Amino acid sequence: MNFESIEEHELIRNAMRKLLSDFPDEYWAKCDREHEFPWDFYHAMARGGWIGIAIPEQYGGSGLGITEASIVLEEVAASGACMNGASAVHLSIFGMHPVVMHGSEEMKQKYLPRVATGDLHVAFGVTEANVGTDTTAIETFARREGDHYIVKGRKVWTTKALDSERVLLLVRTTPKSEIQRRSDGLTLLLAELQRPEVDISPIPKVGRNAIATCEVVYDELPVAVTDRVGEEGRGFRYLLDGLNAERILVAAEALGMGRVALRRAVQYAKDRVVFGRPIGQNQGVAFPLAEARARLDAAELMIRKAAWLLDNGHPCGAEANIAKWRAADAGFQTADQAVQTHGGFGYAQEYHVERYWREARLVRIAPISQEMVLNYVSEHVLGLPRSY
């Protein structure tokens, strides 16, 4: 790996910082407080071509790699947008990866250019209330009737469902009693969301409130066979293709949240005077912030390594998972220390660090918990017996 500064990456960072300067903390606090999707930000990202950064050029995107996409999302989060900003564009930037890799040419031509321009919003419907991370146990079923599937079931934690035209929907097309392996019989559909057969209910939650996360009920929803991604019954494998990229991008978002939290905390430690001197002069304040910086820098190295491996076609399961684990931990610990540095004011919305803290907590749970990452490392890296 080469650690010299890459001009293209610096240009991306500078361009993103210029764009994001129009969206200060107050903008994000308002969106979060009023549960408003950040449309002005989203449209600015679309006009700049950033939403299509990882979509192939022949379908209207820039055709760049995960490294570049991770830099974009890191800068979004680091601007103070945190997950409210990152989640507004995350799925558009890379959520359509299964379509890029396995969709028909007709499907790619029909949908990918619209995603690249920001015209088409797509949500991701996988998780179910009684399933959690045991994805192969999902029960939402799609039966084939002629040239359509008919979908019936219930999903939870579907981000952007209220604002999306379509959803990448994982369904069961073969009953569990008829499959040989747990991962068989699952199919990925690009289904319509805003239809009378679909009921969408936002889930009240502690943070990232500019982006609705929803329970979605599908009651006999028709989906054209031409909107199936790849082959019937292979949907779980198609999801796996994008997991390493997802881990890396979420890690970059966690890193960005840690960066903005640290920046705020350090400035406050310089400005806040108690007992006649800046509180940052006290080692009890200074050392935890220095440690936070060390943790963030270590996380960044693992993110860069994982992204480089993926972009160059090398296996990176261990690196991608560890990057997510390390960055999620470092980002949250930094946000927590930022609150602590501010003392009582850290609990006040005026200083924004409480919002960083609420949003940084999310990535220790989603899209995969820290414990499930350690399960992966235990089994696939250390060679220990599987625990679940």
Secondary structure as GFF3:
##gff-version 3
##sequence-region A 1 388
A	DSSP	alpha_helix	7	20	.	.	.	ID=ss1
A	DSSP	alpha_helix	25	34	.	.	.	ID=ss2
A	DSSP	alpha_helix	39	47	.	.	.	ID=ss3
A	DSSP	three_ten_helix	57	59	.	.	.	ID=ss4
A	DSSP	alpha_helix	66	76	.	.	.	ID=ss5
A	DSSP	pi_helix	77	81	.	.	.	ID=ss6
A	DSSP	alpha_helix	82	90	.	.	.	ID=ss7
A	DSSP	pi_helix	91	95	.	.	.	ID=ss8
A	DSSP	alpha_helix	97	102	.	.	.	ID=ss9
A	DSSP	alpha_helix	105	117	.	.	.	ID=ss10
A	DSSP	beta_strand	122	125	.	.	.	ID=ss11
A	DSSP	three_ten_helix	135	137	.	.	.	ID=ss12
A	DSSP	beta_strand	141	145	.	.	.	ID=ss13
A	DSSP	beta_strand	148	159	.	.	.	ID=ss14
A	DSSP	three_ten_helix	161	163	.	.	.	ID=ss15
A	DSSP	beta_strand	166	172	.	.	.	ID=ss16
A	DSSP	three_ten_helix	176	178	.	.	.	ID=ss17
A	DSSP	beta_strand	186	192	.	.	.	ID=ss18
A	DSSP	beta_strand	198	202	.	.	.	ID=ss19
A	DSSP	beta_strand	213	224	.	.	.	ID=ss20
A	DSSP	three_ten_helix	225	227	.	.	.	ID=ss21
A	DSSP	beta_strand	228	229	.	.	.	ID=ss22
A	DSSP	alpha_helix	235	241	.	.	.	ID=ss23
A	DSSP	alpha_helix	243	271	.	.	.	ID=ss24
A	DSSP	beta_strand	273	274	.	.	.	ID=ss25
A	DSSP	beta_strand	277	278	.	.	.	ID=ss26
A	DSSP	three_ten_helix	279	281	.	.	.	ID=ss27
A	DSSP	alpha_helix	283	311	.	.	.	ID=ss28
A	DSSP	alpha_helix	317	342	.	.	.	ID=ss29
A	DSSP	three_ten_helix	343	347	.	.	.	ID=ss30
A	DSSP	three_ten_helix	349	351	.	.	.	ID=ss31
A	DSSP	alpha_helix	353	362	.	.	.	ID=ss32
A	DSSP	alpha_helix	370	376	.	.	.	ID=ss33
A	DSSP	pi_helix	377	381	.	.	.	ID=ss34
###
